[in-house]
Amino acid sequence: MAERTEENSHQVIMIGAGPAALSAAIYTTREDIDTLLLEKAIPGGLAAVTDQVDNYPGFPDGVAGLELANNLQQQAERFGAAIEPTEVTALHDEGEWKRIETITGDYYAKVVLIATGSAYKKLGVAGEEEYYARGVHYCATCDGAFYRDKRIAVVGGGNSAVQEAMFLTRFSSHLDLIVRSKLRASEILQKELQKFVDEGKITVHLGVTTDEIVGQEGKVTMVKGTDTETGNEVTIDTDGVFVFIGLSPNNQFAGDQFQTDEVGLIKSDANLMTNVPGIFVAGDIRSGATMQIASAVGEGATAALKIREYLEGHPIDVQAEV
């Protein structure tokens, strides 16, 4: 454990540098609050690896995800935010100071903002990575409009999969819902889904695995699966595949000190503070988040204002104790 020094101590440390953290950093640094962001991958989070963002306010023609992420980063850095490329391995509440362990050493902060986001669970099948954002998607709201009057396949059988499948019918010419075993969605959702089935808008394939996503000339053309009862191969023609098999929160460093929901997303109060005083949470890692870039940015701004209020009630001195 490294001792606390002036160099490794900051008023605010944000874990993650996605839209929520970058937005928060714009606000904190504009008010001269010493802010450091720790990011293990590339700044921008999932936004940076999204091909095209069409539902972010202010861009009537859409904006490339990487461009939006870069703009957020440049704006935060213009006001003085620093981004350190490192991976956080543990977070400790040591009272007045919070200690953040990383693979490059320890950092200390008066306040911590957890904004590490969540990762979409992947199928892990052939073609999934190859066609990511070019036929394979994990966000219906973000990418559904690209498939107007085209066939769509949705993989999953839970509430999210059924809800998103029904939403996607407003764009698709037909939708195939591929369910590995049986539907796990609520009874109410299943009844609503049946209406779409009866209208011929959705075909449900129960007991069918997703084994491979096939494409041609850079475009998705088919999903290959297996009927778990007969063992026969199943092929489904499609123009795009949307995967909704759950989220995997990026909280491996957090331990069991935070209150979380059933999937591991971190709970917060109305001020976006966790059950640990001085540790806030925002964006897709927060329980109740809507998993949208625009809302993550808004939460980041809110978190920054609440962090300022918290700091004002706790005198700041980043000088190390002698």
Long-range contacts (C-beta under 8 A, 24 or more apart in sequence): 1-99, 1-101, 1-106, 2-105, 2-106, 3-320, 4-97, 4-99, 4-108, 4-320, 4-321, 5-320, 6-318, 6-319, 6-320, 8-105, 8-106, 8-107, 8-108, 9-97, 9-107, 9-108, 9-109, 9-318, 9-319, 9-320, 10-34, 10-35, 10-36, 10-107, 10-108, 10-109, 10-110, 10-318, 11-35, 11-109, 11-110, 11-111, 11-311, 11-316, 11-318, 12-36, 12-109, 12-110, 12-111, 12-112, 12-113, 12-307, 12-311, 13-37, 13-38, 13-98, 13-100, 13-107, 13-109, 13-111, 13-112, 13-113, 14-38, 14-112, 14-113, 14-115, 15-88, 15-91, 15-100, 15-112, 15-113, 15-114, 15-115, 15-116, 15-253, 16-45, 16-114, 16-115, 16-116, 16-117, 16-250, 16-283, 16-285, 17-43, 17-44, 17-45, 17-73, 17-83, 17-115, 18-43, 18-44, 18-45, 18-46, 18-47, 18-115, 18-116, 18-117, 18-283, 18-284, 18-296, 19-44, 19-45, 19-47, 19-69, 19-72, 19-283, 19-293, 19-296, 19-297, 19-300, 20-115, 20-117, 20-282, 20-283, 20-284, 20-296, 20-297, 20-299, 20-300, 20-303, 21-113, 21-115, 21-282, 21-283, 21-300, 22-69, 22-72, 22-73, 22-75, 22-76, 22-81, 22-300, 23-72, 23-296, 23-297, 23-298, 23-299, 23-300, 23-301, 23-304, 24-113, 24-115, 24-282, 24-300, 24-301, 24-303, 24-304, 24-307, 25-76, 25-79, 25-81, 25-300, 25-304, 26-72, 26-75, 26-76, 26-79, 26-81, 26-301, 26-304, 27-300, 27-301, 27-304, 27-305, 27-308, 28-81, 28-304, 28-307, 28-308, 29-76, 29-79, 29-80, 29-81, 30-79, 31-308, 32-80, 33-307, 33-308, 33-311, 34-318, 35-80, 35-81, 35-82, 36-81, 36-82, 36-83, 36-84, 36-107, 36-109, 37-76, 37-81, 37-82, 37-83, 37-84, 38-83, 38-84, 38-86, 38-87, 38-88, 38-100, 38-102, 38-107, 39-83, 39-84, 39-85, 39-86, 40-85, 40-86, 40-87, 40-88, 42-69, 43-69, 43-70, 43-72, 43-73, 43-83, 44-68, 44-69, 44-70, 44-72, 44-73, 45-69, 45-117, 45-283, 45-284, 46-117, 46-119, 46-120, 46-284, 47-72, 47-293, 49-132, 49-133, 50-133, 50-139, 50-142, 51-133, 51-134, 52-146, 53-142, 53-293, 54-142, 54-145, 55-141, 55-142, 55-292, 55-294, 56-293, 56-294, 57-294, 68-293, 72-297, 88-116, 88-253, 89-253, 90-253, 90-255, 91-253, 91-254, 91-255, 91-257, 91-279, 93-257, 93-276, 93-277, 93-278, 93-279, 96-314, 98-278, 98-279, 101-253, 110-278, 110-311, 110-314, 110-316, 110-318, 111-278, 111-279, 111-280, 111-307, 111-310, 111-311, 112-278, 112-279, 112-280, 113-279, 113-280, 113-281, 113-282, 113-303, 113-307, 114-251, 114-254, 114-266, 114-274, 114-279, 114-280, 114-281, 114-282, 114-285, 115-281, 115-282, 115-283, 115-285, 115-296, 115-300, 115-303, 116-249, 116-250, 116-251, 116-283, 116-285, 117-250, 117-283, 117-284, 117-285, 117-296, 118-247, 118-248, 118-249, 118-250, 118-265, 118-284, 118-285, 118-291, 119-247, 119-248, 119-249, 119-250, 120-243, 120-247, 120-248, 121-243, 121-245, 121-246, 121-247, 121-248, 122-243, 123-155, 123-210, 123-243, 123-245, 125-210, 125-211, 125-212, 125-213, 126-211, 126-212, 126-213, 127-212, 127-213, 127-214, 127-215, 127-220, 128-213, 128-243, 130-213, 130-215, 131-213, 131-215, 131-220, 131-241, 134-218, 134-219, 134-220, 135-213, 135-215, 135-219, 135-220, 135-239, 135-240, 135-241, 136-213, 136-220, 136-240, 136-241, 136-243, 137-240, 137-241, 137-242, 137-243, 138-242, 138-243, 138-244, 139-291, 140-164, 140-167, 140-168, 140-242, 140-244, 141-167, 141-292, 142-292, 143-240, 143-242, 144-168, 144-170, 144-171, 144-242, 145-171, 146-240, 147-171, 147-172, 147-239, 147-240, 148-172, 149-173, 150-239, 150-240, 151-175, 151-176, 151-237, 151-238, 151-239, 151-240, 152-176, 152-238, 152-239, 152-240, 152-241, 152-242, 153-177, 153-178, 153-223, 153-236, 153-238, 153-240, 153-241, 153-242, 154-178, 154-241, 154-242, 154-243, 154-244, 155-210, 155-223, 155-241, 155-242, 155-243, 155-244, 155-245, 156-243, 156-244, 156-245, 156-246, 157-181, 157-182, 157-183, 157-184, 157-185, 158-184, 158-185, 158-244, 158-245, 158-246, 159-184, 159-185, 159-186, 159-189, 160-244, 160-246, 161-185, 161-244, 161-245, 162-189, 162-190, 162-192, 162-193, 163-189, 164-242, 164-244, 165-193, 165-196, 165-202, 165-242, 165-244, 166-192, 166-193, 166-196, 166-202, 168-242, 169-196, 169-201, 169-202, 172-201, 174-200, 174-201, 174-202, 174-203, 175-201, 175-202, 175-203, 176-202, 176-203, 176-205, 176-223, 176-236, 176-238, 177-202, 177-203, 177-204, 177-205, 178-205, 178-208, 178-210, 178-223, 178-225, 178-236, 179-204, 179-205, 179-206, 179-207, 179-208, 180-207, 180-208, 180-209, 180-210, 180-228, 181-206, 181-207, 181-228, 182-206, 182-207, 205-234, 205-236, 208-234, 213-241, 247-284, 247-291, 249-284, 249-285, 250-285, 251-285, 260-287, 261-287, 265-289, 271-306, 271-309, 271-310, 272-299, 272-302, 272-303, 272-306, 273-306, 273-310, 278-310, 278-314, 280-306, 280-307, 280-310
